[in-house]
Each structure stands twice: as structure tokens, then as C-alpha cells.
Amino acid sequence: MSDTTNAEPPNPTRAMDALEMAALVAEGKTATGLSRATSEDYAALAKLDALGMRHKLDRVVMGEDPEGGLDALLALGALDSLFPEVQAMVGFGDGEWRHKDVWKHTKQVVRQAVPRLEVRWASLFHDIGKVKTRSISPDGKVHFFGHAEVGTRMFDKLDRRLALFSPEPALKSTVSFLVLHHLRANQYEPSWTDSAVRRFTRELGLHLDDLLCLARADITTKRPEKKKKGLSQISELAERIRVLAEEDAKLPPLPTGVGDEIMRAFGLKPSRLVGDIKRALEKAIESGEIDGRMPNEAYVEIVRANKSRFGIPES
């Protein structure tokens, strides 16, 4: 049996000092006497003052030199102790199956991201699922199928372990949402229809601007033309979203004449029921259940398929 009587007890102050040093590095300030803390030190600090720990880490990701701050976390033992999911990305990309170094890419994304807490944290965690999802196709290409979904589950598990984000449900929800959907804006093609752009906008909701910012930051290619094309497509998507929003604000959600078409299709006379049907359709458009400004026939078919919902007697 090993003798542990002289083992040094966990020292949360040492862990807090180490995080302060990393924060200073990220902020471009002089940090001297960098001292590595132990996993036990960080664990003790997480139990004692998780909120204080989060504030130090916020300064790291929000600093003017987050790459330096993240490297300091790595050197001080904080990354492995607090975020082993992130630590696993260090060096991931080397070896027999070479691909973009995920750790270097991640640090660059954090640096390129707008200095908003939600976007910076999502930048740090957006690719953590790649380590668990790498696969090699027969032609030798590297894939990371489903890494956004896996990464989201890993982030949620990470927070259950440390409770760093749980005290701020809105922040936790936004980071999780951005990790899950971080690929979507970069999948945009000019061939998307207006309906597809509107649907994308509805599904992203209040997270739309954060997601577009993360998508821009996620372009780290060293090829100027490829980077220019990627940024241009995101800008084009943002512009289409803006223009469609302006158009939709001016136009009624239902096309002219839909009431007449509904009356003709179901043998109705001008009545309160027709108004109720139109209002129910407008509400479904507003909630994102159906698209607005479709042809009249489309709304007639929606009503026909849901007669009881719209108050149409079964014939």
C-alpha cells in the first residue's frame, strides 16, 4: 500500500491563480511566474467557486489574444482538468490520416469570432465532436459525420460535470444551439429558394446573427480565393435574409384572393368562418408552421387536409 499521508491537499487558490495568469495572457498583459495546478486543485475550485472559475475563463475566451490564453490553459493543466473534450483536439490531425489540425483551427475560430460571450464559447466547443466521429472512406478521405450532434451532447455532459454554464440558462442554451447548428450557414447555396431562406431564418430564430458570426469565424482556410468565396456566400445569405424580411414586412402573409378561393372550394358564403380560416392560416404562417405568400391553391389544400382544424364541416 502506498503512503499518501504526506500527499499535498488540493489547493483551489493555486488553480485560481493559474486561471488568472491565463486570463492575463489572453488580455495581452504580462503574466509572470506561470505555475501549473493539479487536477485536484481545479476540481476543488470547481466545487468551491464555479462562478469565479467561469469568470476567469470568460476573460480567456474574450481576450484580444485568446489563442495565447488557450495555450496557457493547456500549459497550466487547466485544459486537461476542466475540458478534456477540448484537450483531445490537441494534435488531432497528425499521424497516418492527416487533416486540418483541429486544435489550431479551433483557436483561430475563437480569435476570429466576434467578441460576444456566446459566440466565443461556441467557437471553442464547435468541433469537439470531431474526435469521436472521424472516419476514413475507401478513397482515403476523412469525414466527421454527425460531429455537430455528438459535440452538442458532449457540451451538455461537460456542463453537467462542471456546472459552469447552468447558472446562466440563456447562455448555456445559446452555446448548445450554436454547436448543434454551426454547419448550417456554411451549407448555403445561391440556388436556395426564397422559401428555403425564410425557413432557415425561422428555424434559427433569435440565434440567427450569432450563427452567421460563428459561420464567418469558422472559415480558416489559407487559400485566399476559397476564403473569399466562403465569406461572400455567407454575406449573400445575410443580404437575402434582410431583403426578404423587408419584403415580408410590407406584404400581407396571405396572397390576394385566397378567401375567394376557399369559398369556391368549399361552397362557403362570405361569413365569419371565412375570416376565421384566414386568421388561422396567418397564425400558422407566423409560427413558421407553413410558408407565407404561396399560391392560393396551396392554402386551399392545407385547409382541405385539415378540415376540422379550420372549422369546415365534413361532407
N, C-alpha and C positions, 0 to 999 in steps of 0.2 A: 504494500500500500504506500502510495506517495505521500510525502509530508507536505500538507498545504497550510500548516499553522502559520507560516511566515509569508503566505501569499498576501500581496498588497490589495486592500479592499478597493472596490470601484470608486472612481473619482469623477463625479459629474462636472466638477469645476474645470478639470483638465479638458474634458470634452467640449465644454462651452468655450473655453479659451481657444481650442483648436478651430472651432467654427468661426470664432471672431477673427482669427488670423486669415481663414479662407475668405471671409467677407471683405476684409481689408484688401486682400489681393484683388478680388473682383472689382473693388471700387477704385483700383489704381493707386492705392496708398501703400506706404512702406510697412511691411509686416516682417518683424524680426523674431528670431527665436521660435521658429515653427517647431512644434512638438507634437509627435504622433500620440493620439489617445488610443485606448484599447476598446475592443468591442464591448467589454463590461462597462467601461466609462460611458459610452454612448447609450447603452441600454439603461443605465442608471439615470442618465439625463433625460431620456425619453419618458421615464416614469415620473421623474421629479418635476420637469418643466417642458412638456412637449410644445407648448405655445412659444416659449422663449427660443427653443431649438428651431421652430419653424421660422421665426423672425430672422434669425441668423442666416438660415438657408434662403429665405426670400432675398436677402441682400446679395447673396452669391449669384442667384439667377438673374437678378435685376441690375447687377453692376455693369459698369461700362466695359469691363473685361471679364465676362462670365466664363470664358474658356480658361483663363488663368485661375479663376476661383474654383472651377470644377476640377482642374488638375491638382489644386491644393487640397481639395476634399479627398481626392484619390491618394495623394501622398500622406495625408494625415490620418488615414484609416477610416475616414467618415463614410466614404462611398461604399466600401465593402460592408461596413457595420450597419448603415442605415438603408442603403439602396443596393442590395446585391443584384437586383434586376438590372440596374444601370451598370454596375461593376462588370457584369457578364459581357457587356458590349465592348469592353476594353480589349483591343487586339482582335476582335471578332471580324474576320475578313482576311486574316492572314492564313497561311497554311496551304494545303493542297488545292482547295477550292477558293480561289481569291475573288473577292468582290470589294465593293466600296467599304472602307473601314467605317463601321457603324458608329464607333465612339467619336472619331474625328468628325464624321458627318453630323452627329448629334450636337457636338459642341458648336459647330459652325451654325447650325439651325438656331440654337439658343442665342448666339451672338447676333444673327441676322434678324431675329424676331423683334417686333415692336416691343418696347419696354412696358408691357402690360402683364401683370402677375399671371393671369390665366393663360396667356399665350406662351409666356416663358416657361412655365411649369409643363404645359402640354408639349412644348418643344423638347424638353428633357426626356419625357416619357414616351414620345410618339412612336418610337421604333423598338421599345423594349421587347415586343413580341417576336422580333426577327430571330432572336437566338433560339427560340423554341420551334420556329416554323421553317427553318432553312431546308430546302430540298434541292436535289440535283436531277434535272431531266436527262434522258438518254443522250441528248445532244450536248450535254455539258453545261447548260445554262442554269444559273442559280435562281431559285424562286423563294418567295416568302409568303405563300398563300395563307390568307387569313390572319396575318400578323397584327392587323389593327384590332380585330376582335379578341385575339389572345392577349394583346397588350392591354386592352381595357380591363379584362379580368385580372391581369397581373397588377394593374394600378389599384383596383378596388381591394385586392388582397393585401397589397402593400399598406394601404391606408388602414385596413382593419388591424394590421400588425402594429403600426406606429401611432395611428390616430392623429396624424399631422394635419390633415385637411378636414376631418369630420367636424371640428368646431365651426367651420365655415361651409355649410352645406352648398351654398351657391357656387363657391369656388371649386369644391370637390366635383359637383355635378358638371360644371363647365369643362374642367380639365378632362374628366372621363369622356364627355361628349366629343371633345376635340380629338382625343386619342382615337376614339372609335371611328370618326368620320374624316380623319386627316387626309385621306387619299382622294376624297370626292371632288374637290375643286380642280385638282390636277388632272382629273379624268375628263374634264370639259373638252368638247369638240365644237368647232363652229357650226357643225351640222345639227346641233341640238335645236329642236323646235322651240318656239316661244312657250308652249305648254310645258316642255321639259324644264326650261329655265324657271318658269313660275313654280313648278313643283319642287325643284331644288331649293328655291328661296323659301317656300313654305316649310319644307322639312328641316331646314337649318334654323329657321325662326330667329330668335334673339342672338344666336351664336354665329350668324352669318358673317359679320365683319371679322370676328376673331378667327373664324375658319379661313377666310380669304387671306388674312395676315399670316397665319401659320402656313398656308399653302405657298405663299411667296417665299417665306423663310426656308421652306423645305427644298428649294431649288439650290443645290450646291455644286452643280456640275462645273468643271473647269473649262468647258467648251463654250466660248462666248456666244456663238450662234444658238446653241441649244438652250442656254440660259435665257437669252433674249426672247426666244420663241416661247419658252415656258411662262415667263413673266408677262409677255404680250397676251397669251391666251387667258391668263387669269384677269388681266386688265380688261380684256374684251368681255369676259363673263360678267365682271363687275359693272361694266357700262351697260350691258344688256339688261341686267337686273335693275339698274337705275332707270333706264328708259321705259321698261315695261311697267315699273312702279308708277312712273309719272302718267303713262297712258291709262293704266287701270284706275288711277285716282280721278281721271277725267270722265271715264266711260262707266256707265252702269254695268253691273256684273252680268245681267242677262241681256241678250240681244233684243232688238225691237221686234215686236210681233209674236213673241213666244206665248203670250196669253191667248192670242187668236188661234195659234196652232194647237194649244192644249184644249181650248173649247171645241175646235173642229174634230180633234182626235177622239175626244170622249163624250161628244154630244152635249156639252155644257152650255148654259147661257151665261151672259155676264152676271157675275154674282160675287158674294164674299168668298166663296170657295175658291174661285179662280185667283183672287188676291192672296188667299192663304197659301195656295200652291206655289205661287211666285215667291212669296216671302220665305217659304220653307226651302225652295231652291237657292235663294240668295244666301240663306243661313248656311246651307251645305257648302256653297262656294267659299264663304267667308272662313269656315272652319278648315278648308282645304280638302274636304271630302270629295268634291268634284271640281272640275275646272270651270272657270268663267269664260264668257264670250265664245262658247261653242255654237255650232249651228242649232237652229230651233229644234230640228228633228232629234238631236241628241238628248235634249231635255225632255221631249215627249217620251222617248224610250225609257229614260230614267224613271219618269212618273209611271209609265206602263208597267215597269218591272217591280214597282213598289207602291201599288195602288192603295193599300191600306194605310201606309205611312202618310200619303198625301190626301187621304180622305175621299178617294174615288171608290164608289160602290162597285163591287164585283158584279159583272154582268151575268 
